[in-house]
Amino acid sequence: MIETEEKTVIPLGFVLRSRFFSVFLLLCVTFLAYHNSFRGSWHFDDEKAILENPRIKHVENIPKLLTRYYLSRGVLQATFALNYCLGGTDVFGYHLFNLILHMSVVVLLYLTLCELTSMSTYSSFLRRYLPLASALIFAVHPVNTETVTYIVSRSSLLTTFFYILGFFLFIKAVRPGRKPHTKMALLAGCGLAFLLGAGTKEIIITLPAMCVVYLYYFVAEDRNPLKFVMRYKWQFSGLASLAGAYLIYRHFHGGIIASIPDAAVRSFYVNFLTEMNVIVRYYLVRLFVPVGLNIDPDFPISNSILEPWTFFSAIVLACMVYIAVGTFGKERVLSFGLVWFLVAISPTSSFIPLLDVAAEHRLYLPGLGFSIVLAYLILKVTTWKAADLRARAKLTFGALGAVVLALCIGTIRRNEVYESPLALWTDTVKKSPNKARPHNNLADSYEKLGRLDEALEEYRLIIEKIDPHYMRAYYGMGNVYLKRGQLKEAVRYYHKALKMKPGFAPAYNNLGIAYDDLGMYDEAIAAYKRALEIDPNFVRAYNNLAIVYAKKGMYGEALSAIRRALELDPGYTVGYVNLGKLHMMMGKYGQAERALRRALELKPDFAYAYGLLGNVYLGMREKERAISCFRKALELDPDGPQAKYISSMLERLEGM
């Protein structure tokens, strides 16, 4: 009778019961929320992880990334390699990949919750709409923008995809009545998802625990812990073996604690106290009221459980555990959502000290659990005192629609901040005014835009008022002075930076540039070689070393260095230009032409390369081709540094 009433009274509800329509709606809403994410640029860690990462520049490296570099997030790097193969450094493809991953997670969350609610005793209304409501909230929640829009945060996105995929396959496998061969195939898929996730980010480690939680919540008939373990001993053994094998593998490949580069930043106890505060005062606040989002939060350290805020946070977390236990009987999905949140957040927000106390991308995986809790609360509250089915529907769809719309608008607005480094770090400095890194990154943004005075002001602010020992500020000041042509000042600040961090290869590279401009070629070569000792894959250092060798007439060494740069990065346009220039200096015009043509294939609007190619054709006595190249160079850059020379050459050639 209820089913018939819903069909006649709630035509919208009838439509929403279709899984196909629900998935279509989820994809459309997700795309709407992130349609402007494609305008996002490269930011911060994107440069090191993608733009300057030679491992991803060869598609044939993918098998190596999945094996030799597996523990160095090899699966993640393999996806970057695929992006680079298909689109080079065009940012669109990377954003598209991230959005597709996010959509996949949203759909998997919906399908997983459909499975969970189908096994519960809730009303048909709650069973039908909780999965869609949860997935909609997760799809458009603004706190997820750092994970989806900030390209390098794909690590959290990709791991969550493997996590929810593995979990979904597991619950499908253990459903009653499953045929043995189908069950084994699904469990094998779950294991493969775990291994792929482990090669992406360490947070996958809690997946076996959540599978056990699922068994206890939705499958087991006897809640006695001992009987539960004995009843599902084979599942326990398999899940424990999976987690154990991964931990043993890590132990014999560098160690578990050693694999955490920031383990020395604070003690485990202090970190635990601090993270309790972070979860309650930062994460939960922004999950419920997503305003003041910040890519680089400045959160205080806690040193005692007796500090008022720390004690309060401990009470809140204890209450969450109490509610999860207390609601197990009658409100099991709510309890499960709370447990998911607490378990999923534990690797990054408990005892293990990481350099950054708080980071919003750490909420992506736990956010799946939060979306269940929030959707459940909305559905429960709106149907609590509803007089009839029609009133219940109006309240539910109205409240849910308002929440989703507000979250969607918040996500669209937050994506706008990621459109440029200047916008992102200006926003971050306002929210973390006393933290050195946001000011440093803002200064770096100013420097890249040629706003050198503003960059210098930010670097000085760091040194004089925030952190006089912040090495990157000294390095940044060196970069500003280098661009200003104040070479001796640049050298002085690079040395200051290297005194603080002797193993910082970029400072040696830029020190080499300063020495080169000063005509101190031997010192420049020594600086570049030192940079390459620290980082043997430093493409720009090889390129710069080749330039100095060429100036000294050491053409063999120059060729060797530039070829190594191009071997590491086959898409390095500047490298091909310098290779062409080097061949031209050696009188090898045919090889120079090939190198410059390759540069223009990679960057068709490279005016400087056209100018050099015109000179190559002059050397080859091909006047018409030289004129064509000079005209193209002038068309692309009529006011550039080559323009005057090229104009005079054209007048001369055309007058002949």
C-alpha positions as CSV (number, residue, x, y, z in Angstrom):
1,M,0.0,0.0,0.0
2,I,2.8,2.4,0.9
3,E,4.6,1.6,-2.4
4,T,1.4,2.5,-4.4
5,E,0.9,5.7,-2.4
6,E,4.5,6.9,-3.1
7,K,4.0,6.3,-6.9
8,T,0.9,8.3,-7.1
9,V,1.7,11.1,-4.5
10,I,5.4,11.6,-5.2
11,P,6.1,11.4,-8.9
12,L,9.6,12.9,-8.3
13,G,10.3,10.2,-5.7
14,F,9.3,7.6,-8.2
15,V,11.8,9.0,-10.7
16,L,14.6,9.2,-8.0
17,R,14.1,5.5,-7.2
18,S,15.7,4.7,-10.6
19,R,19.4,4.1,-10.0
20,F,20.2,5.1,-13.6
21,F,18.5,8.5,-13.1
22,S,20.2,8.9,-9.7
23,V,23.7,8.3,-11.2
24,F,22.9,10.7,-14.0
25,L,21.8,13.3,-11.5
26,L,24.9,12.8,-9.4
27,L,27.2,13.2,-12.5
28,C,25.4,16.4,-13.6
29,V,25.4,18.0,-10.2
30,T,29.1,17.1,-9.7
31,F,30.1,18.6,-13.1
32,L,28.1,21.7,-12.3
33,A,30.0,22.2,-9.0
34,Y,33.4,21.7,-10.6
35,H,32.8,23.1,-14.1
36,N,35.1,26.1,-13.3
37,S,37.9,23.9,-11.9
38,F,39.3,23.5,-15.4
39,R,40.5,27.1,-15.1
40,G,42.8,26.2,-12.2
41,S,46.5,26.6,-12.8
42,W,49.6,24.8,-11.5
43,H,50.2,25.4,-7.8
44,F,53.0,24.8,-5.2
45,D,53.8,21.0,-5.1
46,D,52.5,20.5,-8.6
47,E,55.8,21.8,-9.9
48,K,57.9,19.2,-8.1
49,A,55.5,16.3,-8.5
50,I,54.6,16.9,-12.1
51,L,56.4,19.7,-14.0
52,E,59.9,18.9,-12.8
53,N,59.4,15.1,-12.3
54,P,61.5,13.3,-15.0
55,R,59.9,9.9,-14.1
56,I,56.6,10.9,-15.6
57,K,58.0,12.2,-18.8
58,H,58.3,8.8,-20.5
59,V,55.2,6.7,-20.9
60,E,57.4,3.6,-21.0
61,N,58.3,4.3,-17.4
62,I,54.8,3.3,-16.2
63,P,55.7,-0.4,-15.5
64,K,58.8,0.8,-13.6
65,L,56.6,3.3,-11.6
66,L,54.3,0.4,-10.7
67,T,57.2,-1.8,-9.5
68,R,60.5,-0.2,-8.6
69,Y,58.9,3.1,-7.4
70,Y,55.7,1.4,-6.0
71,L,56.4,2.7,-2.4
72,S,57.1,6.2,-3.8
73,R,53.5,6.6,-4.7
74,G,54.2,4.8,-8.0
75,V,50.6,4.3,-8.9
76,L,49.9,8.0,-8.5
77,Q,53.0,8.9,-10.6
78,A,51.8,6.5,-13.3
79,T,48.6,8.5,-13.7
80,F,50.6,11.7,-14.0
81,A,52.7,9.9,-16.6
82,L,49.6,9.0,-18.5
83,N,48.4,12.6,-18.4
84,Y,51.8,13.9,-19.6
85,C,51.8,11.4,-22.5
86,L,48.4,12.5,-23.6
87,G,48.6,16.3,-23.1
88,G,52.1,17.3,-21.9
89,T,51.8,20.1,-19.4
90,D,48.4,21.3,-20.6
91,V,46.5,21.7,-17.2
92,F,43.1,20.7,-18.7
93,G,43.8,17.0,-18.9
94,Y,45.0,16.8,-15.3
95,H,41.8,18.6,-14.1
96,L,39.6,16.3,-16.2
97,F,41.3,13.2,-14.8
98,N,40.7,14.5,-11.3
99,L,37.1,15.3,-11.9
100,I,36.4,11.9,-13.5
101,L,38.0,10.3,-10.4
102,H,35.8,12.4,-8.1
103,M,32.7,11.4,-10.1
104,S,33.7,7.8,-9.8
105,V,34.0,8.0,-6.0
106,V,30.6,9.7,-5.8
107,V,28.9,7.0,-7.9
108,L,30.7,4.2,-5.9
109,L,29.5,5.9,-2.6
110,Y,25.9,5.9,-3.9
111,L,26.1,2.2,-5.0
112,T,27.8,1.2,-1.8
113,L,25.1,2.8,0.3
114,C,22.4,1.2,-1.8
115,E,23.9,-2.1,-0.8
116,L,24.1,-1.1,2.9
117,T,20.6,0.3,3.2
118,S,19.1,-2.7,1.3
119,M,20.2,-4.9,4.2
120,S,18.7,-2.6,6.9
121,T,15.2,-2.5,8.5
122,Y,14.7,1.2,7.9
123,S,11.6,2.6,6.2
124,S,11.4,2.4,2.5
125,F,11.7,6.2,2.4
126,L,15.0,6.2,4.2
127,R,16.4,3.2,2.3
128,R,15.6,4.9,-1.1
129,Y,16.9,8.4,-0.5
130,L,19.7,8.1,2.0
131,P,22.2,6.8,-0.7
132,L,21.4,9.6,-3.1
133,A,21.3,12.3,-0.4
134,S,24.7,11.2,1.0
135,A,26.3,11.1,-2.5
136,L,24.9,14.5,-3.4
137,I,26.3,16.1,-0.2
138,F,29.7,14.5,-0.8
139,A,29.8,15.4,-4.5
140,V,29.5,19.1,-3.9
141,H,30.9,19.7,-0.5
142,P,33.4,22.7,-0.7
143,V,35.9,21.0,1.7
144,N,36.7,18.6,-1.2
145,T,37.9,21.3,-3.5
146,E,41.5,21.0,-2.3
147,T,41.4,17.4,-3.3
148,V,39.7,17.7,-6.6
149,T,41.0,21.1,-7.9
150,Y,44.5,21.1,-6.5
151,I,46.1,18.7,-9.0
152,V,48.7,17.1,-6.8
153,S,46.1,16.2,-4.2
154,R,45.1,13.5,-6.6
155,S,46.9,11.3,-4.1
156,S,43.9,11.5,-1.7
157,L,41.4,11.3,-4.6
158,L,42.9,8.2,-6.2
159,T,43.4,6.4,-2.9
160,T,39.8,7.1,-1.9
161,F,38.7,5.7,-5.3
162,F,40.6,2.4,-4.7
163,Y,39.4,2.4,-1.0
164,I,35.7,2.7,-1.9
165,L,36.1,0.3,-4.9
166,G,37.7,-2.3,-2.7
167,F,35.0,-1.9,0.0
168,F,32.2,-2.1,-2.6
169,L,33.7,-5.3,-4.0
170,F,34.1,-6.8,-0.5
171,I,30.5,-6.2,0.4
172,K,29.3,-7.7,-2.9
173,A,31.6,-10.7,-2.2
174,V,30.2,-11.5,1.3
175,R,26.5,-11.2,0.4
176,P,24.7,-14.5,1.3
177,G,24.2,-16.9,-1.5
178,R,27.2,-15.7,-3.6
179,K,28.7,-18.5,-5.7
180,P,32.2,-19.5,-4.7
181,H,34.0,-18.6,-7.9
182,T,32.2,-15.2,-8.1
183,K,33.1,-14.6,-4.4
184,M,36.8,-15.3,-5.0
185,A,36.9,-13.0,-8.1
186,L,35.3,-10.2,-6.1
187,L,37.7,-10.7,-3.1
188,A,40.6,-10.8,-5.5
189,G,39.4,-7.4,-6.9
190,C,39.2,-6.1,-3.4
191,G,42.8,-7.2,-2.8
192,L,44.0,-5.6,-6.1
193,A,42.2,-2.3,-5.2
194,F,44.0,-2.4,-1.8
195,L,47.4,-2.9,-3.5
196,L,46.8,-0.1,-6.0
197,G,45.8,2.2,-3.2
198,A,48.9,1.3,-1.2
199,G,51.0,2.4,-4.1
200,T,49.1,5.7,-4.1
201,K,48.9,6.8,-0.4
202,E,49.3,5.1,3.0
203,I,45.8,5.9,4.2
204,I,44.5,2.8,2.4
205,I,45.8,0.8,5.4
206,T,42.4,1.2,7.2
207,L,40.4,-0.6,4.4
208,P,40.7,-4.1,6.0
209,A,39.4,-2.6,9.3
210,M,36.4,-1.1,7.6
211,C,35.7,-4.5,5.9
212,V,35.7,-6.1,9.4
213,V,33.3,-3.3,10.6
214,Y,31.0,-4.0,7.7
215,L,30.9,-7.7,8.6
216,Y,30.1,-7.0,12.2
217,Y,27.4,-4.3,11.4
218,F,25.6,-5.8,8.5
219,V,26.4,-9.5,8.0
220,A,27.1,-11.2,11.4
221,E,24.2,-12.7,13.2
222,D,26.0,-13.3,16.5
223,R,27.5,-10.1,18.1
224,N,29.6,-12.0,20.6
225,P,33.2,-10.8,19.6
226,L,34.8,-14.3,20.1
227,K,32.0,-16.1,18.1
228,F,32.2,-13.3,15.5
229,V,35.9,-13.9,15.0
230,M,35.5,-17.6,14.8
231,R,32.6,-17.4,12.4
232,Y,34.5,-15.2,10.0
233,K,38.0,-16.5,10.6
234,W,38.8,-16.9,6.9
235,Q,37.7,-13.4,6.1
236,F,39.7,-12.1,9.1
237,S,42.8,-14.1,8.0
238,G,42.6,-12.7,4.4
239,L,42.2,-9.1,5.5
240,A,44.9,-9.4,8.2
241,S,47.2,-11.0,5.6
242,L,46.6,-8.2,3.2
243,A,47.4,-5.5,5.7
244,G,50.3,-7.5,7.2
245,A,51.9,-8.2,3.8
246,Y,51.9,-4.5,3.0
247,L,53.4,-3.5,6.4
248,I,56.1,-6.2,6.1
249,Y,56.9,-5.1,2.6
250,R,57.3,-1.5,3.8
251,H,59.4,-2.7,6.7
252,F,61.9,-4.4,4.4
253,H,62.0,-1.4,2.0
254,G,63.1,1.4,4.3
255,G,60.9,0.8,7.4
256,I,57.5,2.1,8.4
257,I,58.5,5.0,10.6
258,A,61.4,5.8,8.3
259,S,58.9,6.2,5.5
260,I,57.3,9.1,7.4
261,P,59.6,12.0,6.5
262,D,58.1,14.3,9.1
263,A,58.2,11.8,12.1
264,A,60.6,14.0,14.0
265,V,58.6,17.3,13.9
266,R,56.8,16.6,17.2
267,S,56.3,13.7,19.7
268,F,53.6,11.1,19.1
269,Y,51.8,12.3,22.3
270,V,51.9,16.0,21.4
271,N,50.7,15.1,17.9
272,F,47.8,13.1,19.3
273,L,46.7,16.0,21.5
274,T,47.0,18.5,18.7
275,E,45.1,16.3,16.2
276,M,42.2,15.9,18.6
277,N,41.9,19.7,18.4
278,V,42.3,19.7,14.7
279,I,39.5,17.1,14.2
280,V,37.0,18.9,16.4
281,R,37.9,22.6,16.0
282,Y,39.0,22.6,12.4
283,Y,37.7,19.6,10.5
284,L,34.2,19.2,12.0
285,V,33.6,22.9,12.0
286,R,34.3,23.1,8.3
287,L,32.4,20.0,7.5
288,F,29.2,21.4,9.0
289,V,29.9,25.0,8.1
290,P,32.3,25.1,5.1
291,V,33.6,28.7,5.3
292,G,37.1,29.9,5.9
293,L,38.6,27.1,3.8
294,N,42.4,27.3,3.7
295,I,45.0,25.4,1.8
296,D,47.6,26.0,4.5
297,P,46.0,26.4,7.9
298,D,48.0,27.8,10.8
299,F,46.9,25.7,13.7
300,P,48.4,25.8,17.3
301,I,50.2,22.9,18.9
302,S,48.7,21.4,22.0
303,N,51.0,20.2,24.8
304,S,48.7,19.1,27.6
305,I,45.3,17.3,27.9
306,L,44.4,19.8,30.6
307,E,44.4,22.7,28.1
308,P,40.7,23.8,27.9
309,W,40.3,23.4,24.1
310,T,42.2,20.1,24.2
311,F,40.0,18.7,27.0
312,F,36.9,19.9,25.2
313,S,38.0,18.2,22.0
314,A,38.7,15.0,23.8
315,I,35.1,15.1,25.3
316,V,33.6,15.7,21.8
317,L,35.5,12.7,20.3
318,A,34.5,10.6,23.3
319,C,30.9,11.5,22.7
320,M,31.2,10.6,19.0
321,V,32.4,7.1,20.0
322,Y,29.6,6.9,22.6
323,I,27.0,7.8,20.0
324,A,28.5,5.3,17.5
325,V,28.2,2.5,20.1
326,G,24.8,3.6,21.3
327,T,23.2,3.9,17.9
328,F,24.5,0.5,16.7
329,G,21.2,-1.2,17.5
330,K,18.5,1.0,16.0
331,E,20.4,3.6,13.9
332,R,23.1,1.3,12.4
333,V,23.8,3.4,9.3
334,L,24.3,6.5,11.4
335,S,26.7,4.5,13.7
336,F,28.5,3.1,10.6
337,G,29.0,6.6,9.2
338,L,30.6,7.8,12.5
339,V,32.9,4.8,12.6
340,W,33.9,5.3,9.0
341,F,34.8,8.9,9.8
342,L,36.8,8.1,12.9
343,V,38.6,5.1,11.4
344,A,39.4,6.8,8.0
345,I,40.8,9.9,9.7
346,S,43.1,8.0,12.1
347,P,46.2,7.5,9.9
348,T,46.6,11.3,9.3
349,S,45.1,12.7,12.5
350,S,46.2,10.6,15.5
351,F,49.6,9.7,16.7
352,I,51.7,9.8,13.5
353,P,53.3,13.3,13.3
354,L,53.2,14.9,9.8
355,L,54.7,18.2,8.9
356,D,51.4,19.9,8.4
357,V,49.2,19.8,11.4
358,A,46.0,20.2,9.4
359,A,45.2,19.8,5.7
360,E,41.8,19.8,4.1
361,H,42.6,17.1,1.6
362,R,42.9,14.7,4.5
363,L,39.1,15.0,4.9
364,Y,38.3,13.5,1.5
365,L,38.2,9.8,2.6
366,P,36.7,10.5,6.1
367,G,34.2,12.8,4.4
368,L,32.4,9.7,2.9
369,G,31.4,8.8,6.5
370,F,30.4,12.4,7.3
371,S,28.2,12.6,4.3
372,I,26.3,9.5,5.5
373,V,25.8,11.1,8.9
374,L,24.7,14.5,7.6
375,A,22.3,13.0,5.1
376,Y,20.9,10.7,7.7
377,L,20.3,13.6,10.1
378,I,18.6,15.7,7.4
379,L,16.3,12.8,6.4
380,K,15.5,12.0,10.1
381,V,14.8,15.6,11.1
382,T,12.6,16.4,8.1
383,T,10.5,13.2,8.5
384,W,10.3,13.2,12.3
385,K,6.9,14.9,12.7
386,A,5.7,14.9,9.1
387,A,1.9,14.5,9.1
388,D,1.8,12.4,5.9
389,L,3.9,11.2,3.0
390,R,3.4,14.4,1.0
391,A,4.6,16.6,3.8
392,R,7.5,14.3,4.5
393,A,8.6,14.5,0.8
394,K,8.3,18.3,0.7
395,L,10.3,18.8,3.8
396,T,13.0,16.3,2.8
397,F,13.5,17.4,-0.8
398,G,13.3,21.1,0.2
399,A,15.9,20.8,3.0
400,L,18.2,18.5,1.0
401,G,17.9,20.8,-2.1
402,A,18.8,23.8,0.0
403,V,21.8,22.2,1.5
404,V,23.1,20.8,-1.8
405,L,22.6,24.2,-3.5
406,A,24.4,26.0,-0.8
407,L,27.3,23.5,-0.9
408,C,27.4,23.7,-4.7
409,I,27.7,27.5,-4.7
410,G,30.4,27.3,-2.0
411,T,32.4,24.8,-4.2
412,I,32.1,27.0,-7.3
413,R,33.3,30.0,-5.4
414,R,36.2,28.1,-3.8
415,N,37.3,26.8,-7.2
416,E,37.7,30.4,-8.3
417,V,40.5,30.8,-5.7
418,Y,42.5,28.1,-7.5
419,E,42.5,29.9,-10.9
420,S,45.9,31.4,-10.2
421,P,48.7,31.1,-7.7
422,L,48.4,34.8,-6.9
423,A,44.7,34.4,-6.0
424,L,45.3,31.3,-4.0
425,W,48.1,32.6,-1.9
426,T,46.6,36.0,-1.4
427,D,43.6,34.2,0.1
428,T,45.8,32.0,2.2
429,V,47.9,34.9,3.6
430,K,44.7,36.5,4.8
431,K,43.7,33.4,6.7
432,S,47.2,32.4,7.9
433,P,49.0,35.8,8.3
434,N,51.5,34.5,10.8
435,K,52.7,31.5,8.8
436,A,55.9,31.7,6.7
437,R,54.9,29.3,3.9
438,P,51.9,31.2,2.6
439,H,53.9,34.5,2.5
440,N,56.7,32.7,0.7
441,N,54.4,31.3,-1.9
442,L,52.7,34.6,-2.4
443,A,56.2,36.2,-2.9
444,D,57.0,33.5,-5.4
445,S,53.8,34.3,-7.3
446,Y,54.7,38.0,-7.4
447,E,58.2,37.1,-8.6
448,K,56.9,35.0,-11.5
449,L,54.6,37.9,-12.5
450,G,57.6,40.3,-12.5
451,R,56.3,42.2,-9.5
452,L,59.7,42.0,-7.8
453,D,59.3,44.8,-5.3
454,E,56.2,43.1,-3.8
455,A,58.0,39.8,-3.8
456,L,60.9,41.3,-1.9
457,E,58.6,42.9,0.6
458,E,57.0,39.5,1.4
459,Y,60.4,37.7,1.7
460,R,61.6,40.5,4.1
461,L,58.4,40.2,6.1
462,I,59.1,36.5,6.7
463,I,62.7,37.1,7.7
464,E,62.1,40.1,9.9
465,K,58.8,39.3,11.6
466,I,57.7,35.6,11.1
467,D,60.7,33.2,10.9
468,P,64.3,34.4,10.5
469,H,65.4,30.8,9.9
470,Y,63.0,30.2,7.0
471,M,65.4,29.0,4.3
472,R,63.1,29.5,1.3
473,A,62.8,33.2,2.0
474,Y,66.5,33.6,1.6
475,Y,66.4,31.5,-1.6
476,G,63.5,33.6,-2.9
477,M,65.4,36.9,-2.2
478,G,68.3,35.4,-4.2
479,N,65.9,34.8,-7.1
480,V,64.6,38.4,-6.9
481,Y,68.1,39.9,-6.9
482,L,69.1,37.5,-9.8
483,K,66.2,38.8,-11.9
484,R,67.1,42.4,-11.0
485,G,70.6,41.8,-12.2
486,Q,72.0,42.4,-8.7
487,L,74.2,39.3,-9.0
488,K,76.5,39.7,-6.0
489,E,73.5,40.1,-3.7
490,A,71.9,37.1,-5.3
491,V,75.0,35.0,-4.6
492,R,75.0,36.2,-1.0
493,Y,71.5,35.1,-0.4
494,Y,71.9,31.8,-2.1
495,H,74.9,31.1,0.2
496,K,72.7,32.0,3.2
497,A,70.0,29.6,2.1
498,L,72.6,26.8,1.5
499,K,74.1,27.4,4.9
500,M,70.7,26.5,6.4
501,K,70.0,23.6,4.0
502,P,73.2,22.4,2.3
503,G,71.3,19.8,0.3
504,F,68.9,22.2,-1.5
505,A,69.6,21.6,-5.2
506,P,67.6,24.5,-6.6
507,A,69.8,27.0,-4.7
508,Y,72.9,25.5,-6.2
509,N,71.4,25.7,-9.7
510,N,70.4,29.3,-9.4
511,L,73.8,30.1,-7.8
512,G,75.3,28.7,-10.9
513,I,73.2,31.0,-13.0
514,A,74.4,34.0,-11.0
515,Y,78.1,32.9,-11.4
516,D,77.5,32.4,-15.1
517,D,76.1,35.9,-15.5
518,L,79.2,37.2,-13.5
519,G,81.5,35.5,-16.0
520,M,82.7,33.1,-13.2
521,Y,82.3,30.0,-15.4
522,D,84.3,27.6,-13.3
523,E,82.4,28.5,-10.2
524,A,79.1,28.1,-12.2
525,I,80.2,24.6,-13.3
526,A,81.0,23.6,-9.8
527,A,77.6,24.9,-8.5
528,Y,75.7,23.0,-11.3
529,K,77.7,19.8,-10.6
530,R,76.8,20.1,-6.9
531,A,73.1,20.5,-7.7
532,L,73.3,17.3,-9.9
533,E,75.1,15.4,-7.1
534,I,72.1,16.2,-4.9
535,D,69.5,15.6,-7.6
536,P,70.8,13.5,-10.5
537,N,67.5,14.0,-12.3
538,F,67.6,17.9,-12.2
539,V,66.8,18.7,-15.9
540,R,67.4,22.5,-15.7
541,A,70.8,22.0,-14.0
542,Y,71.9,19.8,-17.0
543,N,70.7,22.4,-19.4
544,N,72.4,25.3,-17.6
545,L,75.6,23.3,-17.3
546,A,75.6,22.7,-21.1
547,I,75.3,26.5,-21.7
548,V,78.4,27.2,-19.5
549,Y,80.4,24.4,-21.2
550,A,79.5,25.9,-24.6
551,K,80.7,29.3,-23.5
552,K,84.0,27.7,-22.6
553,G,84.2,25.9,-25.9
554,M,83.8,22.5,-24.3
555,Y,81.3,21.3,-26.9
556,G,81.5,17.6,-26.2
557,E,80.7,18.1,-22.6
558,A,77.9,20.5,-23.5
559,L,76.4,18.0,-25.9
560,S,76.5,15.3,-23.2
561,A,74.8,17.5,-20.6
562,I,72.0,18.7,-22.9
563,R,71.3,15.2,-24.2
564,R,71.0,14.0,-20.6
565,A,68.5,16.7,-20.0
566,L,66.4,15.7,-23.0
567,E,66.8,12.0,-22.1
568,L,65.2,12.8,-18.7
569,D,62.5,15.1,-20.2
570,P,61.7,14.5,-23.9
571,G,59.3,17.4,-23.8
572,Y,61.8,19.9,-22.6
573,T,61.4,22.6,-25.3
574,V,64.2,24.9,-24.1
575,G,66.6,21.9,-24.2
576,Y,65.9,21.3,-27.9
577,V,66.5,25.0,-28.6
578,N,69.8,24.9,-26.8
579,L,70.7,21.7,-28.6
580,G,70.0,23.4,-31.9
581,K,72.0,26.5,-30.8
582,L,74.9,24.3,-29.8
583,H,74.9,22.4,-33.2
584,M,74.7,25.7,-35.0
585,M,77.8,26.9,-33.0
586,M,79.6,23.8,-34.2
587,G,78.5,24.3,-37.8
588,K,76.2,21.3,-37.9
589,Y,73.3,23.0,-39.5
590,G,71.3,19.9,-40.4
591,Q,71.3,18.7,-36.8
592,A,70.5,22.2,-35.6
593,E,67.5,22.3,-37.9
594,R,66.2,19.0,-36.6
595,A,66.5,20.1,-33.0
596,L,64.8,23.4,-33.6
597,R,62.0,21.8,-35.6
598,R,61.4,19.5,-32.6
599,A,61.2,22.5,-30.3
600,L,58.6,24.0,-32.6
601,E,56.6,20.8,-32.7
602,L,56.4,21.0,-28.9
603,K,55.8,24.8,-28.8
604,P,54.5,26.1,-32.2
605,D,54.5,29.8,-31.0
606,F,58.1,29.8,-29.8
607,A,59.4,33.0,-31.5
608,Y,63.0,32.6,-30.3
609,A,63.2,29.2,-31.9
610,Y,62.0,30.6,-35.2
611,G,64.6,33.3,-35.0
612,L,67.4,30.7,-34.4
613,L,66.0,28.5,-37.2
614,G,66.2,31.6,-39.6
615,N,69.9,31.9,-38.7
616,V,70.4,28.1,-39.4
617,Y,68.8,28.5,-42.8
618,L,71.1,31.4,-43.5
619,G,74.1,29.2,-42.7
620,M,72.6,26.6,-45.1
621,R,72.2,29.4,-47.7
622,E,68.5,28.8,-47.9
623,K,67.4,32.5,-48.2
624,E,63.6,32.0,-48.7
625,R,63.3,29.6,-45.7
626,A,65.3,32.0,-43.6
627,I,63.0,34.9,-44.6
628,S,59.9,32.7,-43.7
629,C,61.3,31.9,-40.3
630,F,62.3,35.5,-39.5
631,R,58.8,36.7,-40.5
632,K,57.2,34.1,-38.3
633,A,59.4,35.1,-35.4
634,L,58.5,38.8,-35.8
635,E,54.8,38.0,-36.2
636,L,54.8,36.0,-32.9
637,D,56.9,38.5,-30.9
638,P,57.1,41.9,-32.6
639,D,58.5,43.7,-29.5
640,G,60.8,41.0,-28.2
641,P,64.6,41.1,-27.7
642,Q,65.2,39.6,-31.1
643,A,62.8,42.0,-33.0
644,K,65.3,44.7,-33.9
645,Y,67.9,42.2,-35.2
646,I,65.3,40.2,-37.1
647,S,63.9,43.3,-38.7
648,S,67.3,44.4,-39.9
649,M,68.0,40.9,-41.3
650,L,64.7,40.9,-43.2
651,E,65.4,44.3,-44.7
652,R,68.8,43.1,-45.8
653,L,67.6,39.7,-47.2
654,E,64.5,41.2,-49.0
655,G,66.6,43.9,-50.5
656,M,69.1,41.5,-52.0
